[in-house]
Amino acid sequence: MTTTPHKTVLPEGIRVGNVMRIRGVVPDQAGRFHVNLLCSEEQGADAALHFNPRLDTSEVVFNTKEQGKWGREERGAGIPFQRGQPFEVLIIVTEDSFKTVVGDQEYLLFRHRMPPARVHLVEVGGDVQLHSLKVF
């Protein structure tokens, strides 16, 4: 098990075809957790993707952050996470979007709002027990 917040630096950045696989367990008392694809290690860094399962409001919010400002939120259909249950999320970098797959179901295509090549850090935090984060 990995402590959160957990950060994985991607010195080469990411490109089309990369996959990030996040495995963990949603704790019984979980409110929210997040996966951020950040452009730098600085405080308040731009985020090419903010993936935010909110068990407290039964929704999953996707967004970006540029120059300290959040973009327009997008929401997936339903919430594919359950408290006390393990999960696996794949974030696949495609030509025009981040494709998120939860379990074996495609969940949401989040269109790129900034070039994926700007991403240099994956951060996982909030109410989550992270078991593994792999980028390939």
C-alpha positions as CSV (number, residue, x, y, z in Angstrom):
1,M,0.0,0.0,0.0
2,T,1.2,3.5,-0.9
3,T,0.6,6.6,1.3
4,T,-1.4,9.4,-0.1
5,P,-1.0,12.0,-1.4
6,H,1.3,10.0,-3.7
7,K,3.2,11.6,-6.5
8,T,4.9,9.9,-9.5
9,V,7.2,12.1,-11.5
10,L,7.1,11.5,-15.3
11,P,10.4,13.0,-16.5
12,E,9.5,12.1,-20.1
13,G,6.0,13.4,-19.8
14,I,3.1,11.5,-21.4
15,R,2.1,10.9,-25.0
16,V,-0.6,9.3,-27.0
17,G,-0.7,5.6,-26.2
18,N,0.4,5.9,-22.5
19,V,-1.8,4.2,-19.9
20,M,-1.9,5.0,-16.2
21,R,-3.3,2.2,-14.1
22,I,-4.5,3.1,-10.6
23,R,-5.5,0.3,-8.2
24,G,-6.8,0.8,-4.7
25,V,-9.6,0.5,-2.3
26,V,-12.2,3.1,-1.4
27,P,-12.2,3.3,2.5
28,D,-15.5,2.8,4.3
29,Q,-15.8,6.4,5.4
30,A,-14.5,7.9,2.1
31,G,-15.8,11.3,1.0
32,R,-13.7,12.2,-2.1
33,F,-10.4,11.3,-3.8
34,H,-8.6,12.5,-6.8
35,V,-6.1,11.7,-9.6
36,N,-4.4,14.8,-11.0
37,L,-2.2,14.9,-14.1
38,L,-0.1,17.9,-13.3
39,C,2.2,20.0,-15.4
40,S,4.8,20.6,-12.7
41,E,5.6,20.0,-9.1
42,E,4.9,23.6,-8.0
43,Q,2.1,24.4,-5.6
44,G,-1.0,25.2,-7.6
45,A,0.4,23.7,-10.8
46,D,-1.7,23.5,-13.9
47,A,-3.7,20.2,-14.2
48,A,-4.3,18.7,-17.6
49,L,-6.8,16.3,-15.9
50,H,-8.5,16.4,-12.5
51,F,-10.4,13.1,-12.0
52,N,-12.4,13.5,-8.8
53,P,-14.7,10.7,-7.6
54,R,-17.0,12.2,-4.9
55,L,-18.7,9.5,-2.9
56,D,-20.3,12.2,-0.7
57,T,-22.3,13.6,-3.6
58,S,-22.4,10.4,-5.8
59,E,-20.7,11.9,-8.8
60,V,-17.4,11.9,-10.6
61,V,-16.1,15.3,-11.7
62,F,-13.5,15.9,-14.4
63,N,-11.8,19.2,-14.9
64,T,-8.6,21.1,-15.8
65,K,-6.8,23.9,-14.0
66,E,-4.9,26.6,-15.8
67,Q,-3.1,29.6,-14.3
68,G,-4.9,28.9,-11.0
69,K,-8.4,28.8,-12.5
70,W,-10.6,25.7,-12.8
71,G,-12.2,25.1,-16.1
72,R,-15.7,23.9,-16.8
73,E,-16.6,20.7,-14.9
74,E,-17.7,17.6,-16.7
75,R,-19.4,14.7,-15.0
76,G,-19.5,11.0,-15.7
77,A,-22.7,9.0,-15.6
78,G,-23.3,7.6,-12.1
79,I,-20.6,6.7,-9.7
80,P,-18.7,3.4,-10.4
81,F,-17.0,3.4,-7.0
82,Q,-18.3,1.9,-3.7
83,R,-17.1,2.5,-0.2
84,G,-15.1,-0.5,1.1
85,Q,-14.5,-1.9,-2.4
86,P,-11.4,-2.3,-4.5
87,F,-11.2,-0.5,-7.9
88,E,-9.0,-0.2,-11.0
89,V,-8.9,2.9,-13.1
90,L,-7.2,3.2,-16.5
91,I,-6.5,6.6,-17.9
92,I,-5.5,6.1,-21.5
93,V,-4.0,9.0,-23.5
94,T,-5.6,9.2,-27.0
95,E,-5.0,11.6,-29.8
96,D,-7.8,14.0,-28.6
97,S,-8.8,12.9,-25.1
98,F,-8.1,11.1,-21.8
99,K,-10.2,7.9,-21.9
100,T,-11.1,6.7,-18.5
101,V,-12.0,3.1,-17.9
102,V,-13.3,2.0,-14.5
103,G,-13.2,-1.8,-14.0
104,D,-13.9,-3.1,-17.5
105,Q,-16.3,-0.3,-18.5
106,E,-15.3,2.8,-20.5
107,Y,-16.4,5.7,-18.3
108,L,-15.8,9.0,-19.9
109,L,-13.8,10.6,-22.7
110,F,-12.4,13.9,-21.4
111,R,-11.2,16.0,-24.4
112,H,-7.7,17.5,-24.1
113,R,-7.8,21.2,-23.1
114,M,-4.0,21.4,-23.0
115,P,-1.3,19.3,-24.7
116,P,-0.8,16.0,-22.8
117,A,3.0,16.5,-23.3
118,R,2.8,19.2,-20.6
119,V,2.0,16.6,-18.0
120,H,5.0,15.7,-15.8
121,L,3.4,14.4,-12.6
122,V,0.6,12.1,-11.5
123,E,-0.8,12.8,-8.1
124,V,-3.3,10.6,-6.2
125,G,-4.8,11.9,-2.9
126,G,-7.8,12.2,-0.7
127,D,-9.9,9.4,0.8
128,V,-8.3,6.4,-0.9
129,Q,-6.0,3.5,-0.1
130,L,-3.7,3.4,-3.1
131,H,-2.3,0.0,-3.9
132,S,-0.4,0.7,-7.1
133,L,0.1,3.4,-9.7
134,K,1.7,2.3,-13.0
135,V,2.4,4.2,-16.1
136,F,3.2,2.3,-19.3
